[in-house]
Amino acid sequence: MATLYTIGLDYGTNSVRALIVNVANGAEVAGAVWNYTHGTQGVILSRDPNLARQHPADYVKGAEITIKQALAAAKKSVRGFNAGQVIGIGVDTTGSTPLPVDKNGQPIAFQKKFANHPAAMAWLWKDHTGVAEAAEITAIAKKMRPQFLAKCGGTYSSEWFWSKILRCLRVAPEVFNAAHAWVELADYVPAALTGMEHPKKFIAGVCAAGHKAMWNAKWGGYPDAQFLSKLNPKLGKLRARLTPRVHSIDRAVGGLTAAWAKKTGLPVGIPVAVGAFDAHLGAVGSGVAPGTLVKIIGTSTCDIAISPNTKKLADVPGLCGIVDGSVLPGHFGLEAGQSAVGDIFNWFVNYIQPGAPTTASASSGTSRDGARRSATHEELTEAAAKLKPGESGLLALDWNNGNRTILVDQRLTGLLLGQTLYTTPAEIYRALIEATAFGALTIINRFEEYGVKISSVVNCGGIAEKNPVVMQIYADVTGRPMKVSRSAQTCALGSAVAAAVVAGAHKDYATAQKRMTGLKPKVFKPDVKAHATYKQLYRLYRKLHDAFGTKIWKGNLFDVMKELIEIRGVVRH
Amino acid sequence: MATLYTIGLDYGTNSVRALIVNVANGAEVAGAVWNYTHGTQGVILSRDPNLARQHPADYVKGAEITIKQALAAAKKSVRGFNAGQVIGIGVDTTGSTPLPVDKNGQPIAFQKKFANHPAAMAWLWKDHTGVAEAAEITAIAKKMRPQFLAKCGGTYSSEWFWSKILRCLRVAPEVFNAAHAWVELADYVPAALTGMEHPKKFIAGVCAAGHKAMWNAKWGGYPDAQFLSKLNPKLGKLRARLTPRVHSIDRAVGGLTAAWAKKTGLPVGIPVAVGAFDAHLGAVGSGVAPGTLVKIIGTSTCDIAISPNTKKLADVPGLCGIVDGSVLPGHFGLEAGQSAVGDIFNWFVNYIQPGAPTTASASSGTSRDGARRSATHEELTEAAAKLKPGESGLLALDWNNGNRTILVDQRLTGLLLGQTLYTTPAEIYRALIEATAFGALTIINRFEEYGVKISSVVNCGGIAEKNPVVMQIYADVTGRPMKVSRSAQTCALGSAVAAAVVAGAHKDYATAQKRMTGLKPKVFKPDVKAHATYKQLYRLYRKLHDAFGTKIWKGNLFDVMKELIEIRGVVRH
């Protein structure tokens, strides 16, 4: 029997990737990446630092180009490969990234008059323009429908579906009125590939709907019209135009259209799985199972765990959501996350250390003529690795892009303290890494405080792949071994796993994961001494976290700088 | 009658300057600067960031070289000038910068076996190794002699005389035991020039003794032996070996020795005034008078005010000191200060933006090939000037080197908050400038809270001279006009004024100041709108200041980041 393959399509913040995977063993035989062409690295920005949009034309063009290029690459690398061996497609995307569509399911940004209107674009996950709207949704839900909030950590985020739509209604009513419905990017792409033209025929994923749009089978799907009308009567009416068909990723939304088959060379009618968020399918591609936390670490993180839906689970305050079937069928999917991780390191290098050479070939921090100069990620990482925990006396909060879990508050910002007149960029860089590790620990603790035991942490994503220093610091800070997913493309791999399941190549997800996913042999183990110091530092981090992030904390911070100096003294001695 | 001149010798952190001044009109006819040769830019450092020492050989060599060079320069620039027209010398130095000396008043660092011993050097003002000792002195004084603390702001600093000596006694007893006595740099130089070889014959200035060594005529001079013995019996014994002769700057310590006259070409026996700290003589050179605050802004600041000693004055908590006659005879001298100002800007440019070109010739922040790169002071200042108050959303504490006034606490460190993923170096640079302005306002407020009315602020020093953006921000933050001293070398000028008084060229300081000092025509006036925004920001600064800097503050900081975002939104709109 011929080898069979599936394609995972992975829509990231700056680019889209197609990955062709052997369903028998998970071998990633070929892939292609295409950078979006609109905006700055694919993101349309403005003077308002909260605004981040994408043009949907990039999504359609990206699917075509990457599928074709990946197939061509597979033909070169695999003897006898032909596109007819591809039996299914899976799709994962960023989210919540909703976009307004017309009656035919076409993005209204495709209409000439809206082609450059920022509100007609896809509202990228990290768009925070809806901060006021999120607060309003939270306040009204708190009064009318507390159960809505209980499933999404107690606070509705500006990053999510309804905040963005309500914001559009207010600042760009012409766009809202021109839209028949709004769809998540994770649902738009499978719909486009399978030709589901009317939003009401769309099959939406429970992942996006459940985590970001307060959809829950218990209360009959999306928030009721009465609640939505309280926000705005037009929002109440919109509800009826959203699809009632919401499913887990164990089913297909339809078959590939003839038009798409023709332009890509793939067989007509092969199943396209229900779409889901990159992190959720990344967790699948990393072998997520009860007891395993998967951390997808990139510009931000998503932290995914699952728990069998046969057992009652408490609502966990601060989580992005608990949704039955959002990761794997038969399990509650629990999503947490940090609003910025790699983005903080990138900010420091690109904004605060501008002009560093892009390669690491030059000797560390010194130009050829011997003068010190700005440093690259590689140089800063190398120098940071030489520092001991506590040695710099610095402590940072990882809030440059707000705090997703456990505070669910976009109106927070970064903080760095402990600077002297001798503080170096490498010390700051390490403090920023440590801050994200403290944020990660806060999330793990929150899971466990509410009965979701974490016995294993699997990391994936660019930083987990490329930066052993970050992984070691995470192990030392959390006091837990850090495992790394075998695949460098777990999200795309997870999509390919979903495609394999809906195409019938494996009987269920457990089998498909066993065959197609795995871990790297290297495990980062915590150093006892480093962990002891980090325990002291984490106590101070938590004090800052609570002092700036909560209303209930009362006290002063008189000891924070002094204890850092104390720890620095002990470590340096 | 021939024109008469005096020489002001000004010992800074990195160099010494000699300035030749016409006593009739304050014209600065010639000068010379010599950089110390020991350590890094004249400062001996170690791995301990608290340590900062200087080699006394630099002091002696510096006097000779700069006097000779200044005289040579005067001969070139003033027709008919000859060294015989110089009628006196004044000396100002950094402080508290004590050094151990032998029975003959010679620095023990001049002995071969101590030539490289860090404890045998001068303990530079910014040496903070005596933090624990300062805390102990404060604690014991609080119990035994609360009056000692009342005159120095309530807390004895690690920067001061006794903390350093006690520290030396503990970590380098071999140095302490080899020393006959300890003298302040401000007293050492006049003594060396006039040949007072035994410490007991030294005339010490009341400025250093009163502000840094708890000397007060009311309690019989230096702290009593019982108190000092409580710290360490050897300290109690040291007291008897310190000079009992402590005076204001209206008298001379003696006449220039034949040896010094010979090597410099100056007349033998011309009077050398009692030495004082640079800031105090800088205040004299800026025309200090009751109601006028003089800010000497350099790497750190000293803020000097005076109040007639005929009127009772309350003790002001947090001030570096209130000492009768320490600035001008007949007045209480009040000294406050910020531990780092220019040093913070230098840290940011030299450490965090390394490798920027040293000239401002390149276009702002962009190298010739168009790539962004690290920025210089000039570029950052230019970019910072374009920002509106509150526009960055940033807020900083100016504590990278601790806090001198009003907290008197070295165990504090820098803080920056409000960072997003788009925060730029120019925004941070401006936030650091603003932080020092908030620190300056806190000092002005403290003076006025205790009845010392400030009706005029005169700035001097490198930053006041060179950076109109900083001056404008100070005006906008404080809501007060910022005046700038006419002289670019007010400390050296003040020393020359002192020399003119002790040489009898003017009948008193008021007359000498009127003739020899003045202001620049440009006054920086506060902008009403900017001041209104800064009032909001200062409230938040003060909240951070009190939360991290005091034990008595109770609350949370939940609103700080949110209000900054709010203000940013209003300003950008």
Contacts between the chains, C-beta under 8 A, distances in Angstrom:
chain1	res1	chain2	res2	distance
A	47	B	572	7.3
A	48	B	572	8.0
A	49	B	420	5.5
A	49	B	421	7.6
A	49	B	422	5.1
A	340	B	421	6.2
A	343	B	421	5.3
A	344	B	421	7.2
A	346	B	421	7.8
A	347	B	419	7.7
A	347	B	420	8.0
A	347	B	421	4.7
A	347	B	422	7.4
A	347	B	423	7.1
A	351	B	422	7.0
A	351	B	423	6.5
A	351	B	424	5.8
A	351	B	425	7.2
A	352	B	352	6.7
A	352	B	353	7.9
A	352	B	423	7.8
A	352	B	425	5.9
A	352	B	428	7.5
A	353	B	352	8.0
A	353	B	353	8.0
A	353	B	374	7.3
A	354	B	365	7.3
A	354	B	371	7.9
A	354	B	372	3.9
A	354	B	373	5.8
A	354	B	374	6.7
A	354	B	425	7.7
A	355	B	355	8.0
A	355	B	367	6.5
A	355	B	371	5.5
A	355	B	372	5.3
A	355	B	373	2.9
A	355	B	374	5.9
A	365	B	354	7.3
A	367	B	355	6.5
A	371	B	354	7.9
A	371	B	355	5.4
A	372	B	354	3.9
A	372	B	355	5.3
A	373	B	354	5.8
A	373	B	355	3.0
A	373	B	374	6.8
A	374	B	353	7.3
A	374	B	354	6.7
A	374	B	355	6.0
A	374	B	373	6.8
A	374	B	374	5.0
A	393	B	413	6.5
A	397	B	417	7.9
A	399	B	561	7.7
A	400	B	419	5.2
A	400	B	420	5.5
A	400	B	421	5.1
A	400	B	423	7.6
A	401	B	420	7.1
A	401	B	421	5.5
A	411	B	561	6.6
A	411	B	562	4.8
A	411	B	565	5.4
A	412	B	561	5.2
A	412	B	562	7.9
A	413	B	393	6.5
A	413	B	417	6.3
A	413	B	418	4.6
A	413	B	419	5.8
A	413	B	420	6.1
A	413	B	561	4.8
A	413	B	564	7.0
A	413	B	565	7.0
A	414	B	417	6.8
A	414	B	418	7.1
A	414	B	419	3.2
A	414	B	420	7.0
A	414	B	423	7.5
A	415	B	415	7.2
A	415	B	416	7.2
A	415	B	417	4.1
A	415	B	419	7.4
A	416	B	414	8.0
A	416	B	415	7.2
A	416	B	416	5.0
A	416	B	417	7.5
A	416	B	419	7.2
A	417	B	397	7.9
A	417	B	413	6.3
A	417	B	414	6.8
A	417	B	415	4.1
A	417	B	416	7.6
A	417	B	548	7.9
A	418	B	413	4.7
A	418	B	414	7.1
A	419	B	347	7.7
A	419	B	400	5.1
A	419	B	413	5.8
A	419	B	414	3.2
A	419	B	415	7.4
A	419	B	416	7.3
A	420	B	49	5.6
A	420	B	347	8.0
A	420	B	400	5.5
A	420	B	401	7.0
A	420	B	413	6.1
A	420	B	414	7.0
A	421	B	49	7.7
A	421	B	340	6.2
A	421	B	343	5.2
A	421	B	344	7.2
A	421	B	346	7.8
A	421	B	347	4.7
A	421	B	400	5.1
A	421	B	401	5.5
A	422	B	49	5.1
A	422	B	347	7.4
A	422	B	351	7.1
A	423	B	347	7.1
A	423	B	351	6.5
A	423	B	352	7.8
A	423	B	400	7.6
A	423	B	414	7.5
A	424	B	351	5.8
A	425	B	351	7.2
A	425	B	352	5.9
A	425	B	354	7.7
A	428	B	352	7.5
A	546	B	556	7.8
A	547	B	547	7.3
A	547	B	556	5.5
A	547	B	557	5.0
A	547	B	558	7.9
A	548	B	417	7.9
A	548	B	556	7.8
A	548	B	557	4.8
A	548	B	558	6.7
A	548	B	560	6.5
A	548	B	561	6.1
A	549	B	558	7.2
A	550	B	556	6.8
A	550	B	558	6.4
A	551	B	556	6.3
A	551	B	558	4.9
A	552	B	556	7.6
A	553	B	556	4.5
A	553	B	558	7.7
A	554	B	554	6.0
A	554	B	555	6.4
A	554	B	556	6.1
A	555	B	554	6.4
A	555	B	555	7.9
A	555	B	556	7.8
A	556	B	546	7.8
A	556	B	547	5.4
A	556	B	548	7.8
A	556	B	550	6.8
A	556	B	551	6.3
A	556	B	552	7.6
A	556	B	553	4.5
A	556	B	554	6.2
A	556	B	555	7.8
A	557	B	547	5.0
A	557	B	548	4.8
A	557	B	557	8.0
A	558	B	547	7.9
A	558	B	548	6.8
A	558	B	549	7.2
A	558	B	550	6.4
A	558	B	551	4.9
A	558	B	553	7.7
A	560	B	548	6.5
A	561	B	399	7.7
A	561	B	411	6.6
A	561	B	412	5.2
A	561	B	413	4.8
A	561	B	548	6.1
A	562	B	411	4.8
A	562	B	412	7.9
A	564	B	413	7.0
A	565	B	411	5.4
A	565	B	413	7.0
A	572	B	47	7.2
A	572	B	48	7.8
